[in-house]
Amino acid sequence: MSAPASGSSDVRIVEIPLGDPRIKDFVAFHWKHYKGDPNWTPQLDADLLGNKVLGITGLLTPEHPYHRTAEVTHFMAYRGSEPVGRISGAINHRFNDYYYGKYAFFGFFECVNDQAVANALFDAVRAWAAERGADTLRGPGEYSNATHERQACLIDGFDTPPTVELTHNPPYYKDLIEGYGFEKAMDYHAYMIDLTQPVTDRLHRLAEAVRKRKDIETRPVDMSRFEDEVRLVIDIYNLAWANNWGFLPITDWEADMLAEALKPIIDPGLVRFAYHDGEPVAVLGAFPDPNYALRPRWKWYGDSDYVRLARLFATRRKIPRVRLMFFGVVPGHRRLGADALLFEEVHAYATQHGYTQCEASMLLEHNELILRASEFMGGHRYKTWRIWDLKLG
């Protein structure tokens, strides 16, 4: 597909289907778009395009398991021969089956600061979605907006780089999206916790009271059976997050990919489980932030995957920042104090091993319980992301 955009005769939209070799241009656009940005931190190119040497199946390749239950396409905007924007469209059938919905998603959105270009991209994905029977267009994300996917548009907190699996973008994206007519669906917040400060007396007293009851036992992750431990994390996650907005159960293949991605960077002392009467009821999983090493340096020797990975493996035990990715308690066990006990234990380990910051992020704006808990743990809000909906007539 190649056609002028409606309302802007100098913007040309080109469709790039899954499997088209031009998908490399789609990925390359963000490197040009963010050139020199000191905070932007993309995933590895291999995570999108695949790399046989690294043994990675790229998300934007037909071989990726995501496409077993989804339809996707991609669009690029050009002025003449100059690329000026990109966007993807996706129908995640598993998401729609779970919610009995007719959602389409836009993602991988990058655009110059020009409403006409943004409108052209949104027109393209909107028409694609409508042809497939969608009644709501949601985004941005990568392909879609399930809770555990890389997603959302940063609207506050542009002065610091994102932690692993989170996004960074120019401030004007919000205006482009809302200028087209999208309406807010949900905000996510991030809190930064200063680990150099001791836990509050109140939290310490609560954790100590839980210990004295002796009905809660905790333990770190067992690396000798790592794949099984990841599945235990996922089992707890799928129970603890089941009622959250945007939740979609994590599948076995997603668990396998998660295990593969996390194993090289995991610090076992930062991942702990809680048991009540022998039953696993809670998990706290924090991970040294690989983005600390993977952030592009814009040097003469480049920022290839191999350069960035070499930097990660050289510094992975010196990363001062962690991201709290999994922190959940199974329903029915949320008043036992297991969360306080886990956080105090991980906080103690983190400070003893040189970690100075912990980010708790992608916290739903209406989840007052977890927002208050983040403040209780000493956190302050420092970033916000947004997801929007557009009703399709």
C-alpha positions as a Markdown table, in Angstrom:
| # | Residue | x | y | z |
|---|---|---|---|---|
| 1 | Met | 0.0 | 0.0 | 0.0 |
| 2 | Ser | 1.3 | 3.5 | -0.9 |
| 3 | Ala | -1.0 | 6.5 | -1.0 |
| 4 | Pro | -1.1 | 10.2 | 0.0 |
| 5 | Ala | -2.5 | 10.8 | 3.5 |
| 6 | Ser | -5.9 | 12.3 | 3.7 |
| 7 | Gly | -5.7 | 16.1 | 4.3 |
| 8 | Ser | -1.9 | 16.2 | 3.6 |
| 9 | Ser | -0.9 | 15.7 | 0.0 |
| 10 | Asp | 2.8 | 15.7 | 0.7 |
| 11 | Val | 2.7 | 12.9 | 3.3 |
| 12 | Arg | 2.8 | 9.4 | 1.8 |
| 13 | Ile | 1.9 | 6.3 | 3.8 |
| 14 | Val | 3.4 | 2.9 | 3.0 |
| 15 | Glu | 2.2 | -0.3 | 4.5 |
| 16 | Ile | 4.8 | -2.8 | 5.6 |
| 17 | Pro | 3.2 | -6.2 | 6.3 |
| 18 | Leu | 4.7 | -8.8 | 8.7 |
| 19 | Gly | 7.6 | -10.5 | 7.0 |
| 20 | Asp | 8.3 | -7.7 | 4.6 |
| 21 | Pro | 12.1 | -6.9 | 4.5 |
| 22 | Arg | 11.3 | -3.2 | 4.8 |
| 23 | Ile | 10.6 | -3.9 | 8.5 |
| 24 | Lys | 14.3 | -3.1 | 9.0 |
| 25 | Asp | 13.6 | 0.5 | 7.9 |
| 26 | Phe | 10.7 | 0.6 | 10.4 |
| 27 | Val | 13.1 | -0.3 | 13.2 |
| 28 | Ala | 15.9 | 1.9 | 12.0 |
| 29 | Phe | 13.6 | 5.0 | 12.1 |
| 30 | His | 13.8 | 5.3 | 15.9 |
| 31 | Trp | 17.6 | 5.5 | 15.8 |
| 32 | Lys | 17.4 | 8.5 | 13.5 |
| 33 | His | 14.5 | 10.0 | 15.4 |
| 34 | Tyr | 16.2 | 10.0 | 18.8 |
| 35 | Lys | 19.8 | 10.6 | 17.7 |
| 36 | Gly | 21.7 | 12.2 | 20.5 |
| 37 | Asp | 18.8 | 11.9 | 23.1 |
| 38 | Pro | 20.6 | 11.3 | 26.4 |
| 39 | Asn | 17.6 | 9.4 | 28.0 |
| 40 | Trp | 16.1 | 7.3 | 25.2 |
| 41 | Thr | 16.8 | 3.6 | 25.7 |
| 42 | Pro | 15.5 | 1.2 | 23.1 |
| 43 | Gln | 15.4 | -2.6 | 23.4 |
| 44 | Leu | 18.0 | -4.4 | 21.4 |
| 45 | Asp | 17.4 | -4.5 | 17.6 |
| 46 | Ala | 17.5 | -8.3 | 17.9 |
| 47 | Asp | 14.5 | -8.2 | 20.2 |
| 48 | Leu | 12.6 | -6.8 | 17.3 |
| 49 | Leu | 14.3 | -8.2 | 14.2 |
| 50 | Gly | 15.8 | -11.4 | 15.6 |
| 51 | Asn | 19.4 | -12.5 | 15.6 |
| 52 | Lys | 20.5 | -16.1 | 15.0 |
| 53 | Val | 23.9 | -15.6 | 16.6 |
| 54 | Leu | 22.3 | -14.3 | 19.8 |
| 55 | Gly | 19.5 | -16.9 | 19.6 |
| 56 | Ile | 16.7 | -14.3 | 19.6 |
| 57 | Thr | 13.4 | -14.5 | 17.7 |
| 58 | Gly | 12.4 | -10.9 | 17.0 |
| 59 | Leu | 8.9 | -9.7 | 17.9 |
| 60 | Leu | 8.5 | -8.2 | 14.4 |
| 61 | Thr | 9.2 | -11.4 | 12.6 |
| 62 | Pro | 6.6 | -14.0 | 11.5 |
| 63 | Glu | 8.3 | -16.7 | 13.6 |
| 64 | His | 7.6 | -15.0 | 16.9 |
| 65 | Pro | 5.0 | -16.8 | 19.0 |
| 66 | Tyr | 3.0 | -13.6 | 19.5 |
| 67 | His | 1.7 | -13.9 | 16.0 |
| 68 | Arg | 0.0 | -17.2 | 16.6 |
| 69 | Thr | -3.0 | -15.3 | 18.1 |
| 70 | Ala | -2.6 | -11.9 | 16.5 |
| 71 | Glu | -2.9 | -10.0 | 13.2 |
| 72 | Val | -0.5 | -7.2 | 12.7 |
| 73 | Thr | 0.8 | -4.7 | 10.2 |
| 74 | His | 3.0 | -1.6 | 10.0 |
| 75 | Phe | 2.9 | 1.8 | 8.4 |
| 76 | Met | 5.6 | 4.3 | 7.6 |
| 77 | Ala | 5.1 | 8.0 | 6.7 |
| 78 | Tyr | 7.3 | 9.7 | 4.2 |
| 79 | Arg | 7.7 | 13.2 | 2.8 |
| 80 | Gly | 9.4 | 12.6 | -0.5 |
| 81 | Ser | 12.0 | 10.0 | 0.3 |
| 82 | Glu | 12.4 | 11.1 | 3.9 |
| 83 | Pro | 10.8 | 8.9 | 6.6 |
| 84 | Val | 8.9 | 11.1 | 9.1 |
| 85 | Gly | 6.9 | 8.6 | 11.2 |
| 86 | Arg | 5.8 | 5.1 | 11.8 |
| 87 | Ile | 3.0 | 3.1 | 13.5 |
| 88 | Ser | 1.8 | -0.5 | 13.9 |
| 89 | Gly | -1.7 | -1.9 | 14.0 |
| 90 | Ala | -2.6 | -5.1 | 15.8 |
| 91 | Ile | -5.6 | -7.3 | 16.7 |
| 92 | Asn | -4.7 | -9.4 | 19.7 |
| 93 | His | -7.3 | -12.1 | 19.5 |
| 94 | Arg | -6.3 | -13.5 | 22.9 |
| 95 | Phe | -6.9 | -10.1 | 24.5 |
| 96 | Asn | -10.2 | -9.7 | 22.7 |
| 97 | Asp | -11.3 | -13.2 | 23.7 |
| 98 | Tyr | -10.4 | -12.6 | 27.3 |
| 99 | Tyr | -12.3 | -9.3 | 27.5 |
| 100 | Tyr | -15.1 | -10.2 | 25.0 |
| 101 | Gly | -14.0 | -7.1 | 23.2 |
| 102 | Lys | -13.3 | -5.7 | 19.7 |
| 103 | Tyr | -10.1 | -3.8 | 20.3 |
| 104 | Ala | -7.4 | -2.9 | 17.9 |
| 105 | Phe | -4.2 | -1.5 | 19.1 |
| 106 | Phe | -1.7 | 1.0 | 17.7 |
| 107 | Gly | 1.9 | 0.8 | 18.7 |
| 108 | Phe | 5.6 | 1.4 | 17.8 |
| 109 | Phe | 4.4 | 5.0 | 17.4 |
| 110 | Glu | 7.2 | 7.5 | 16.5 |
| 111 | Cys | 6.6 | 10.8 | 14.7 |
| 112 | Val | 8.1 | 14.1 | 13.9 |
| 113 | Asn | 6.3 | 17.1 | 15.6 |
| 114 | Asp | 3.7 | 17.5 | 12.9 |
| 115 | Gln | 0.0 | 16.9 | 13.4 |
| 116 | Ala | -0.5 | 16.2 | 9.7 |
| 117 | Val | 2.0 | 13.4 | 9.8 |
| 118 | Ala | 0.5 | 12.0 | 13.0 |
| 119 | Asn | -3.0 | 12.2 | 11.5 |
| 120 | Ala | -1.9 | 10.3 | 8.4 |
| 121 | Leu | -0.5 | 7.5 | 10.5 |
| 122 | Phe | -3.6 | 7.3 | 12.7 |
| 123 | Asp | -5.8 | 7.4 | 9.6 |
| 124 | Ala | -4.0 | 4.4 | 8.2 |
| 125 | Val | -4.2 | 2.3 | 11.3 |
| 126 | Arg | -7.8 | 3.4 | 12.0 |
| 127 | Ala | -8.9 | 2.2 | 8.5 |
| 128 | Trp | -7.0 | -1.1 | 8.9 |
| 129 | Ala | -8.7 | -1.7 | 12.3 |
| 130 | Ala | -12.1 | -0.8 | 11.1 |
| 131 | Glu | -11.8 | -3.2 | 8.2 |
| 132 | Arg | -11.3 | -6.0 | 10.8 |
| 133 | Gly | -14.3 | -5.2 | 12.8 |
| 134 | Ala | -12.7 | -3.3 | 15.7 |
| 135 | Asp | -14.9 | -0.8 | 17.6 |
| 136 | Thr | -12.0 | 0.7 | 19.7 |
| 137 | Leu | -8.5 | 1.7 | 18.8 |
| 138 | Arg | -6.2 | 1.7 | 21.9 |
| 139 | Gly | -2.6 | 2.6 | 22.3 |
| 140 | Pro | 0.2 | 3.2 | 22.2 |
| 141 | Gly | 2.1 | 0.0 | 23.0 |
| 142 | Glu | 4.4 | -2.2 | 21.2 |
| 143 | Tyr | 1.7 | -4.4 | 19.5 |
| 144 | Ser | -0.9 | -4.2 | 22.2 |
| 145 | Asn | -1.7 | -3.1 | 25.8 |
| 146 | Ala | -1.7 | -6.1 | 28.0 |
| 147 | Thr | -0.3 | -5.3 | 31.4 |
| 148 | His | 2.9 | -7.1 | 30.9 |
| 149 | Glu | 3.8 | -5.7 | 27.5 |
| 150 | Arg | 6.1 | -2.8 | 26.8 |
| 151 | Gln | 3.6 | 0.1 | 26.3 |
| 152 | Ala | 2.2 | 3.5 | 26.9 |
| 153 | Cys | 3.3 | 7.1 | 26.2 |
| 154 | Leu | 5.4 | 9.1 | 28.7 |
| 155 | Ile | 3.6 | 12.3 | 29.7 |
| 156 | Asp | 5.6 | 13.3 | 32.7 |
| 157 | Gly | 9.2 | 12.7 | 33.8 |
| 158 | Phe | 11.2 | 13.3 | 30.6 |
| 159 | Asp | 14.4 | 14.3 | 32.4 |
| 160 | Thr | 15.5 | 10.7 | 33.3 |
| 161 | Pro | 16.0 | 7.6 | 31.3 |
| 162 | Pro | 13.5 | 4.7 | 31.5 |
| 163 | Thr | 14.2 | 1.5 | 33.3 |
| 164 | Val | 14.0 | -1.9 | 31.6 |
| 165 | Glu | 10.9 | -2.5 | 29.5 |
| 166 | Leu | 9.6 | 1.1 | 29.9 |
| 167 | Thr | 9.2 | 3.8 | 27.3 |
| 168 | His | 10.6 | 7.2 | 26.6 |
| 169 | Asn | 9.4 | 9.7 | 24.0 |
| 170 | Pro | 9.2 | 13.4 | 23.2 |
| 171 | Pro | 6.7 | 15.5 | 25.3 |
| 172 | Tyr | 4.8 | 16.5 | 22.2 |
| 173 | Tyr | 3.4 | 12.9 | 21.6 |
| 174 | Lys | 0.6 | 13.6 | 24.0 |
| 175 | Asp | -0.5 | 16.6 | 21.9 |
| 176 | Leu | -0.3 | 14.6 | 18.6 |
| 177 | Ile | -2.4 | 11.8 | 20.0 |
| 178 | Glu | -5.0 | 13.9 | 21.7 |
| 179 | Gly | -5.0 | 16.3 | 18.7 |
| 180 | Tyr | -6.3 | 13.4 | 16.6 |
| 181 | Gly | -9.2 | 12.8 | 19.0 |
| 182 | Phe | -8.0 | 10.0 | 21.3 |
| 183 | Glu | -9.3 | 10.1 | 24.9 |
| 184 | Lys | -7.5 | 9.0 | 28.0 |
| 185 | Ala | -8.1 | 5.4 | 29.0 |
| 186 | Met | -5.6 | 5.0 | 31.8 |
| 187 | Asp | -2.5 | 6.4 | 33.4 |
| 188 | Tyr | 0.4 | 4.5 | 34.9 |
| 189 | His | 2.8 | 5.9 | 37.5 |
| 190 | Ala | 6.3 | 5.2 | 38.6 |
| 191 | Tyr | 7.8 | 5.8 | 42.1 |
| 192 | Met | 11.5 | 6.0 | 42.9 |
| 193 | Ile | 12.6 | 4.7 | 46.2 |
| 194 | Asp | 15.9 | 5.9 | 47.7 |
| 195 | Leu | 17.5 | 2.7 | 49.1 |
| 196 | Thr | 20.2 | 4.6 | 51.0 |
| 197 | Gln | 17.4 | 5.7 | 53.4 |
| 198 | Pro | 16.3 | 3.2 | 56.1 |
| 199 | Val | 12.8 | 1.8 | 55.9 |
| 200 | Thr | 10.3 | 3.6 | 58.1 |
| 201 | Asp | 9.8 | 2.6 | 61.7 |
| 202 | Arg | 6.2 | 1.8 | 60.9 |
| 203 | Leu | 7.2 | -0.6 | 58.1 |
| 204 | His | 9.9 | -2.2 | 60.4 |
| 205 | Arg | 7.4 | -2.7 | 63.2 |
| 206 | Leu | 4.9 | -4.3 | 60.8 |
| 207 | Ala | 7.5 | -6.7 | 59.4 |
| 208 | Glu | 8.7 | -7.6 | 62.9 |
| 209 | Ala | 5.2 | -8.4 | 64.0 |
| 210 | Val | 4.7 | -10.7 | 61.0 |
| 211 | Arg | 8.0 | -12.5 | 61.9 |
| 212 | Lys | 6.8 | -13.0 | 65.5 |
| 213 | Arg | 3.5 | -14.6 | 64.3 |
| 214 | Lys | 5.7 | -17.3 | 62.6 |
| 215 | Asp | 2.9 | -18.2 | 60.0 |
| 216 | Ile | 4.8 | -16.5 | 57.1 |
| 217 | Glu | 8.0 | -18.0 | 55.7 |
| 218 | Thr | 10.1 | -16.3 | 53.0 |
| 219 | Arg | 13.0 | -17.5 | 50.8 |
| 220 | Pro | 15.0 | -16.2 | 47.9 |
| 221 | Val | 14.8 | -17.6 | 44.3 |
| 222 | Asp | 16.5 | -20.9 | 43.8 |
| 223 | Met | 18.8 | -20.5 | 40.8 |
| 224 | Ser | 19.4 | -24.2 | 40.5 |
| 225 | Arg | 15.7 | -24.6 | 39.4 |
| 226 | Phe | 15.3 | -21.2 | 37.7 |
| 227 | Glu | 12.8 | -22.2 | 35.0 |
| 228 | Asp | 10.5 | -23.6 | 37.7 |
| 229 | Glu | 10.9 | -20.5 | 39.8 |
| 230 | Val | 10.0 | -18.3 | 36.9 |
| 231 | Arg | 6.8 | -20.3 | 36.5 |
| 232 | Leu | 6.0 | -19.9 | 40.2 |
| 233 | Val | 6.4 | -16.1 | 39.8 |
| 234 | Ile | 4.0 | -16.2 | 36.8 |
| 235 | Asp | 1.5 | -18.4 | 38.7 |
| 236 | Ile | 1.4 | -15.8 | 41.6 |
| 237 | Tyr | 1.3 | -12.9 | 39.1 |
| 238 | Asn | -1.6 | -14.4 | 37.2 |
| 239 | Leu | -3.6 | -14.7 | 40.4 |
| 240 | Ala | -2.5 | -11.4 | 42.1 |
| 241 | Trp | -3.0 | -9.2 | 39.0 |
| 242 | Ala | -6.1 | -10.9 | 37.6 |
| 243 | Asn | -8.5 | -8.0 | 38.4 |
| 244 | Asn | -6.2 | -5.2 | 37.2 |
| 245 | Trp | -7.1 | -3.1 | 34.2 |
| 246 | Gly | -5.5 | -4.4 | 31.1 |
| 247 | Phe | -4.4 | -7.7 | 32.6 |
| 248 | Leu | -3.9 | -10.7 | 30.4 |
| 249 | Pro | -2.6 | -14.0 | 31.8 |
| 250 | Ile | 1.1 | -14.6 | 30.9 |
| 251 | Thr | 1.4 | -17.7 | 28.7 |
| 252 | Asp | 4.1 | -20.5 | 28.9 |
| 253 | Trp | 6.0 | -19.1 | 25.9 |
| 254 | Glu | 6.0 | -15.7 | 27.5 |
| 255 | Ala | 7.3 | -17.2 | 30.7 |
| 256 | Asp | 10.1 | -18.9 | 28.8 |
| 257 | Met | 11.1 | -15.7 | 27.1 |
| 258 | Leu | 11.0 | -13.9 | 30.4 |
| 259 | Ala | 13.3 | -16.5 | 32.0 |
| 260 | Glu | 15.7 | -16.2 | 29.1 |
| 261 | Ala | 15.8 | -12.4 | 29.3 |
| 262 | Leu | 16.2 | -12.2 | 33.1 |
| 263 | Lys | 18.6 | -14.9 | 33.8 |
| 264 | Pro | 21.8 | -13.0 | 32.8 |
| 265 | Ile | 21.0 | -10.0 | 35.0 |
| 266 | Ile | 19.2 | -11.5 | 38.0 |
| 267 | Asp | 20.5 | -11.0 | 41.5 |
| 268 | Pro | 18.9 | -13.9 | 43.5 |
| 269 | Gly | 18.8 | -11.8 | 46.7 |
| 270 | Leu | 16.4 | -9.4 | 45.0 |
| 271 | Val | 13.7 | -12.0 | 44.3 |
| 272 | Arg | 11.8 | -13.5 | 47.3 |
| 273 | Phe | 8.8 | -15.6 | 47.8 |
| 274 | Ala | 6.4 | -15.6 | 50.8 |
| 275 | Tyr | 4.6 | -18.8 | 52.0 |
| 276 | His | 1.6 | -19.0 | 54.3 |
| 277 | Asp | 1.2 | -22.4 | 55.9 |
| 278 | Gly | 3.3 | -23.8 | 53.1 |
| 279 | Glu | 1.4 | -22.2 | 50.3 |
| 280 | Pro | 3.0 | -19.6 | 48.0 |
| 281 | Val | 1.1 | -16.4 | 48.5 |
| 282 | Ala | 3.4 | -13.5 | 47.5 |
| 283 | Val | 6.4 | -12.6 | 45.4 |
| 284 | Leu | 8.7 | -9.6 | 45.2 |
| 285 | Gly | 10.9 | -9.5 | 42.2 |
| 286 | Ala | 13.4 | -6.7 | 41.6 |
| 287 | Phe | 16.0 | -6.8 | 38.9 |
| 288 | Pro | 19.2 | -4.8 | 38.3 |
| 289 | Asp | 18.2 | -2.4 | 35.5 |
| 290 | Pro | 20.0 | -3.4 | 32.3 |
| 291 | Asn | 19.0 | -0.1 | 30.7 |
| 292 | Tyr | 21.7 | 1.5 | 32.9 |
| 293 | Ala | 24.2 | -0.2 | 30.6 |
| 294 | Leu | 22.2 | -0.5 | 27.4 |
| 295 | Arg | 21.4 | 3.2 | 27.1 |
| 296 | Pro | 23.0 | 4.5 | 23.8 |
| 297 | Arg | 26.2 | 6.4 | 24.3 |
| 298 | Trp | 26.2 | 8.0 | 20.8 |
| 299 | Lys | 30.0 | 7.4 | 20.4 |
| 300 | Trp | 32.0 | 7.0 | 17.2 |
| 301 | Tyr | 32.1 | 3.2 | 17.7 |
| 302 | Gly | 28.4 | 3.0 | 17.5 |
| 303 | Asp | 25.6 | 1.4 | 19.6 |
| 304 | Ser | 25.2 | -2.0 | 17.9 |
| 305 | Asp | 23.6 | -4.8 | 19.9 |
| 306 | Tyr | 27.1 | -6.4 | 20.4 |
| 307 | Val | 28.5 | -3.1 | 21.8 |
| 308 | Arg | 25.6 | -2.6 | 24.2 |
| 309 | Leu | 25.6 | -6.2 | 25.4 |
| 310 | Ala | 29.3 | -6.1 | 26.0 |
| 311 | Arg | 28.8 | -3.1 | 28.1 |
| 312 | Leu | 26.0 | -4.8 | 30.0 |
| 313 | Phe | 28.1 | -7.9 | 30.8 |
| 314 | Ala | 31.0 | -5.8 | 31.8 |
| 315 | Thr | 29.0 | -3.7 | 34.3 |
| 316 | Arg | 26.0 | -6.0 | 35.3 |
| 317 | Arg | 27.3 | -6.4 | 38.9 |
| 318 | Lys | 27.9 | -2.6 | 39.3 |
| 319 | Ile | 24.4 | -1.4 | 38.4 |
| 320 | Pro | 23.1 | 0.8 | 41.2 |
| 321 | Arg | 19.4 | 0.9 | 40.1 |
| 322 | Val | 16.8 | -1.8 | 40.3 |
| 323 | Arg | 13.3 | -2.1 | 38.9 |
| 324 | Leu | 10.6 | -3.7 | 41.0 |
| 325 | Met | 8.8 | -5.7 | 38.3 |
| 326 | Phe | 6.8 | -8.2 | 40.3 |
| 327 | Phe | 5.2 | -7.4 | 43.6 |
| 328 | Gly | 2.0 | -9.1 | 44.3 |
| 329 | Val | 0.0 | -11.0 | 46.9 |
| 330 | Val | -2.6 | -13.6 | 46.0 |
| 331 | Pro | -6.2 | -12.5 | 46.9 |
| 332 | Gly | -7.3 | -13.8 | 50.3 |
| 333 | His | -3.8 | -13.3 | 51.7 |
| 334 | Arg | -3.4 | -9.5 | 51.4 |
| 335 | Arg | -3.8 | -8.6 | 55.1 |
| 336 | Leu | -1.1 | -11.0 | 56.4 |
| 337 | Gly | 1.8 | -8.5 | 56.1 |
| 338 | Ala | 3.8 | -10.7 | 53.7 |
| 339 | Asp | 4.4 | -7.7 | 51.4 |
| 340 | Ala | 5.9 | -5.6 | 54.2 |
| 341 | Leu | 8.1 | -8.5 | 55.2 |
| 342 | Leu | 9.3 | -9.2 | 51.7 |
| 343 | Phe | 10.1 | -5.5 | 51.0 |
| 344 | Glu | 12.1 | -5.1 | 54.3 |
| 345 | Glu | 14.2 | -8.2 | 53.5 |
| 346 | Val | 14.9 | -7.1 | 49.9 |
| 347 | His | 15.6 | -3.6 | 51.0 |
| 348 | Ala | 18.2 | -4.9 | 53.5 |
| 349 | Tyr | 19.8 | -7.1 | 50.9 |
| 350 | Ala | 19.9 | -4.3 | 48.3 |
| 351 | Thr | 21.5 | -1.8 | 50.6 |
| 352 | Gln | 24.1 | -4.3 | 51.7 |
| 353 | His | 25.0 | -4.9 | 48.0 |
| 354 | Gly | 25.4 | -1.4 | 46.9 |
| 355 | Tyr | 22.0 | -0.7 | 45.2 |
| 356 | Thr | 20.9 | 2.9 | 45.7 |
| 357 | Gln | 17.6 | 3.2 | 43.9 |
| 358 | Cys | 14.5 | 1.1 | 43.3 |
| 359 | Glu | 11.8 | 2.0 | 40.8 |
| 360 | Ala | 8.2 | 0.7 | 41.4 |
| 361 | Ser | 6.5 | 1.3 | 38.1 |
| 362 | Met | 3.5 | 0.8 | 35.8 |
| 363 | Leu | 1.3 | 1.3 | 38.8 |
| 364 | Leu | -2.4 | 1.9 | 37.8 |
| 365 | Glu | -3.5 | 5.4 | 38.7 |
| 366 | His | -6.7 | 4.1 | 40.5 |
| 367 | Asn | -4.9 | 1.4 | 42.5 |
| 368 | Glu | -4.7 | 3.4 | 45.7 |
| 369 | Leu | -3.5 | 0.3 | 47.7 |
| 370 | Ile | -0.3 | -0.1 | 45.7 |
| 371 | Leu | 0.2 | 3.7 | 45.3 |
| 372 | Arg | 0.0 | 4.1 | 49.1 |
| 373 | Ala | 2.3 | 1.1 | 49.6 |
| 374 | Ser | 4.8 | 2.7 | 47.3 |
| 375 | Glu | 4.8 | 5.9 | 49.4 |
| 376 | Phe | 4.9 | 3.8 | 52.5 |
| 377 | Met | 8.1 | 2.2 | 51.2 |
| 378 | Gly | 9.6 | 5.7 | 50.8 |
| 379 | Gly | 8.9 | 6.3 | 47.2 |
| 380 | His | 8.0 | 9.5 | 45.4 |
| 381 | Arg | 6.2 | 9.7 | 42.1 |
| 382 | Tyr | 8.5 | 10.8 | 39.3 |
| 383 | Lys | 7.0 | 9.5 | 36.0 |
| 384 | Thr | 3.6 | 9.0 | 34.4 |
| 385 | Trp | 2.6 | 7.2 | 31.2 |
| 386 | Arg | -0.8 | 7.3 | 29.4 |
| 387 | Ile | -2.9 | 5.0 | 27.2 |
| 388 | Trp | -5.7 | 6.4 | 25.0 |
| 389 | Asp | -8.8 | 5.0 | 23.4 |
| 390 | Leu | -10.6 | 6.1 | 20.2 |
| 391 | Lys | -14.1 | 4.8 | 19.4 |
| 392 | Leu | -14.5 | 3.7 | 15.9 |
| 393 | Gly | -17.8 | 4.6 | 14.3 |
